[in-house]
Amino acid sequence: MLFSSLCIFVSLFVRAESSHFGLDGLCSAPYANLDLVEAHQPLFEPPKIRPDEDGTTRVQLSLNLAHYKGPAYNTIMRAYNGIAPGPTIHVQPGGTLEVELINCLHPLPPTFTGHKVRKRITLSHPNATNLRLHGPHVSGESPDNVIFATVEPQNSTIYTYKFDKNHQPGTHLYHPHFHGSMGLQVGHGLAGMLIVDDPEDYSLPTALKEMPEILMVVQNINIPRLRYAANVSKDEVTNYIDHNFKRTNVTTSIEILMLVNMQFMPLVRMEVNKWYRWRMGLSSIDKTLAFGSDSEQCEFQLLAKDGIYLSSPRQVSVVILSPGNRADIAVRCSKIGRETMITKIMPLSSNYGGFNPDMQSTFLEVDVVPMVHNLFLSDAEDNFTAADLEAFNVPTPCYLVDLRGIDECHIAPTLRNRFHCDPSPWSAVQDSLGLPGGSGVDTTDDLFLSKDLEISVGTVQEITMTFAQRYPYHQQVNPFQIQAIHTNDESIEDFVRTWYQVGDWQDTLQFPHASLSSIDITIRFQADQFTGKMVEHCYMLDHEDSESKGVMAAFNVYGEEGTYWQEGRRVDPTCIEPARRTKFSSDSKSGKSKGSGSSTSKSNKSSKSKSSKSKQSKKGQSTSGETGNSTLFTSTNATNSVGSVSLYPTTVTPPSETSPDAPSASPITDVDTENSSTSSPSTKAKPKPPIFEPVTSNESSPAPTKTTSAS
């Protein structure tokens, strides 16, 4: 089956009339009760929402409150459809995802004061929300740019995402991303898993296709940070001290918890010597998790990172997840009995997200049982062990071709991202580049940033992240590939070296190491197809939200929507091109792009007006030798120095469409221009719901309706 390259179009509108908010509407239902006090209970599996026969996955997400009884405290939390995590959403390559997001939360009173102060965003607007798909290669512009979109209390919105057939299957997350309340909402479990399914004819080994799956949304609940966020934002739901909050310590007294599907130390059942696929995502306000098998009777094979398959399974002894990371792990346990998954000492201080055994030594248990059919086997057959995993070679979209060793003329001038959250002398550098640093942002500004960093669509970009061990860097829209890891410190742990390797693709990265000197990581990515804002931010969510740090920025990607880097076909002639093909015109080398594109948002107009200016950066043209650092794990094909080169690649028509003598500059064509018109969301006041119910209520109440589509 031919998989065409990813192109996701999104439409969004607010329902003018809805029955959700009246006395008999969905939002009038009693709050759900979540009793998650006990440890060692079977792992909760959220309901799965799969595509209908027409290929569309239809989801209704109702954001409301729920009574939560946990292992250490009782409170009221925000939840999707009365469960935590939310339902698992499945989409298929070439399919459509429709999500109706219903905000049932309480409108804030006119006297509410937890809004913006001065010009910068602080922790604010606790009941405003929106929706972000975390991971898919999707436009960052309106209407999909949820950082700007707002779904106010007592309003509903419909999102429609259309996936092209080439979208690489993988594990992703969905969560709110309203700037100012993201940490408060995501930090107490408001998230769910999104899976782009493997097509039936996908080129994976049969053993992997038939592997049973166990889905885990790992949630770091940090009460001190939530308490701070609730206080600053004037949250009326709970203050995590004495309002709708009661400390119980029934099962544990831990204040900083690592939960799995909102359960404390749940139990997973697995048959001995049988492979299982663990799909994992870390929804965390700030902590990084590393874990391994206590008795080492369970082995791990890493299959994919951040929704992108590796070229072959990689044996790892420790699984590492920074906030926002996803990982697909094949797990096989060889001994019957209870096996404990223990947290490992992370080479990070607690200030930089370290979650160590002294906080919570165990976060998951595995009940390894005999094979179901072992009563029918002979003694010799009963010792059956599943075969080792085969290597696999999945179809590669052209935006994921290997960027190591490509010619220097195809790399735009290097950008130096002095990425860390602390105020420092680098703040001026960060501000000048429009990159995360010590300055806050104002989401009411059309440009979002005081200084935009412009890059051209259809180019390869290179960034060197300094102090990469300090905070998790997340990049939306376009995933990046690790090119080199530079450090003077040779004491990097073996399990860290194994997990982070040159050539890996990720969209979130924090390199765990306790070194005080800078660990620099060079990454490359394609600014592929999508114009407008490409947001990057620190995935310590209260840092992103807070006024004092405001660690969020955006690249302004300009040019013609749909443009892609055609040299990818030279790197990998089998890579799958975009379905919407826009080729460079001969004017592109002067910084001009023919055609107006399909977006009509203000920010895109801004980017187009600036496209003729073509700011050519002259910064960051140093090599690893100029920084004085040694280089670890560097591929022999990797290159790290960047000369003064054009922002634009020499473009060629793919081999399947031209002769070798064809000129590199091709006329602009746009094969697929449908779905280009969208409308911006608007709001409409709705009736006020009942006030918050006290946390002490023991009333048994059903969860709101979960979805309009079949599970």
ZIKA-V740014 format. One line per field, one symbol per residue. ss: DSSP state (H for helix, E for strand, C for the rest). psi: psi as a letter, one per 40 degrees, with the letter a starting at -180 (. if undefined). burial: 1 if it has 9 or more other ideal C-beta (glycine too) atoms within 8 Angstrom, else 0. A space follows every 10 residues. Layout:
BEGIN
ss->???
psi->???
burial->???
END
This chain:
BEGIN
ss->CCCCECCCEE EEEECCCCCC CCCCCHHHCC CEEEECCCCC CECCCCCEEC CCCCCEEEEE EEEEEEEEEC CCEEEEEEEE CCECCCCEEE EECCCEEEEE EEECCCCCCC CCCCCCECCE CCCCCCCCEC CEEECCCCCC CCCCCCCCCC ECCCEEEEEE EECCCCCCCE EEEEECCCCC CHHHHHCCCC EEEEEEECCC CCCCCHHHHC CEEEEEEEEE EEHHHHHHHH HHHCCCCCCC CCCCEEECCC CCCCCEEEEE CCECCEEEEE ECCCCEEEEE EEEECCCEEE EEECCCCEEE EEEEECCEEE EEEEEECCEE ECCCCEEEEE EEECCCEEEE EEECCCCCCH HHCECCCCCC CEEEEEEEEC CCCHHHCCCC HHHCCCCCCC CCCCCCEHHH CCCCCCCHHH ECCCEEECCC CCCCCCHHHH HHHCCCCCCC CCCCCCCCCC CCEEEECCCE EEEEECCCCC CCEEECCCCE EEEEEECCCC CCCHHHHHHC CCCCEECEEC CCCCCCCCCE EEEEEECCCC CEEEEEEECC HHHHHCCCCC CEEEEEEECC CCECCCCHHH HCCCCECECC CECCCHHHHH CCCCCCCCCC CHHHHHHHHH HCCCCCCCCC CCCHHHHCCC EECCCCCCCC CCCCCCCCCC CCCCHHHCCC CCCCCCCCCC CCCCCCCCCC CCCCCCCCCC CCCCCCCCCC CCCCCCCCCC C
psi->hhhiihhhih ihihhdhied eadeideeii iihhgfdiif iihhhiihhi iideehhhhh hhhaiihhha deiiahiiih feihiiihhh iiheaihhhh hhgeihiiid ehefaiiaei hahifdeiaa hhhhdigiie iheegeddih hiifiiihhh hhhieehhii haiiiifhhd edddddefeg iihhhhihid eigiidddde hiihhhhhhh hgdddddddd ddefhedief cehfhhhdfd diehdhihih feihfihhhi iifhhihhhi hhgideiihh iihdefehih hhdihfehii diihhidhhh hiheiihhhh hhhehhahhh hiiihhfiid dfehhidedh dheiihhhii ideeeeiidd deehhiiiii iigihhidee iheheiidee hihihhgghi eihieedddd ddefihbeii iheehdedid hihhihieih ihihhifeed ihhhhichii hhdihhiehe fhiddddddh iheihiehhh hhiehdihhh hhiiihghdh iahgiiiheh dddddidddf giaihhhiah hehiheeddd dgeeihiidh hhiiieedee eihiieaeie idddddddde dedghhieif fiidddeeii hiehieeiie ihagiiehih iihideeiid eiidhiihig dheifehiii iiihiiihii ihiieehehh iiiihdieii .
burial->0011111111 1101100101 1000111110 1111011010 1011011011 1100111111 1111111111 1111111111 1111111111 1110111111 1111111000 0001010001 1111111111 1111111111 1111111011 1111111111 1111111111 1111111111 1111111111 1111111010 0101001110 1001111111 1110111111 1111101111 0001100100 1101011111 1111111101 1111111111 1111111111 1110001111 1111111111 0011111111 1111111111 1111100011 1111011100 0111111011 0111111100 1000001000 0100000010 0101111111 1011010101 1111111111 1000011011 1011111111 1110001110 0111111111 1111111111 1111111111 1111111010 0110111111 1101111111 1110100011 1111111111 1111111111 1111111011 1111111111 1111111110 1100111111 1111100100 1110001010 1011111101 1001001011 1001001010 1111100101 1100101110 1101000000 0100010101 0000000100 1010010010 0110100000 1011011010 1
END
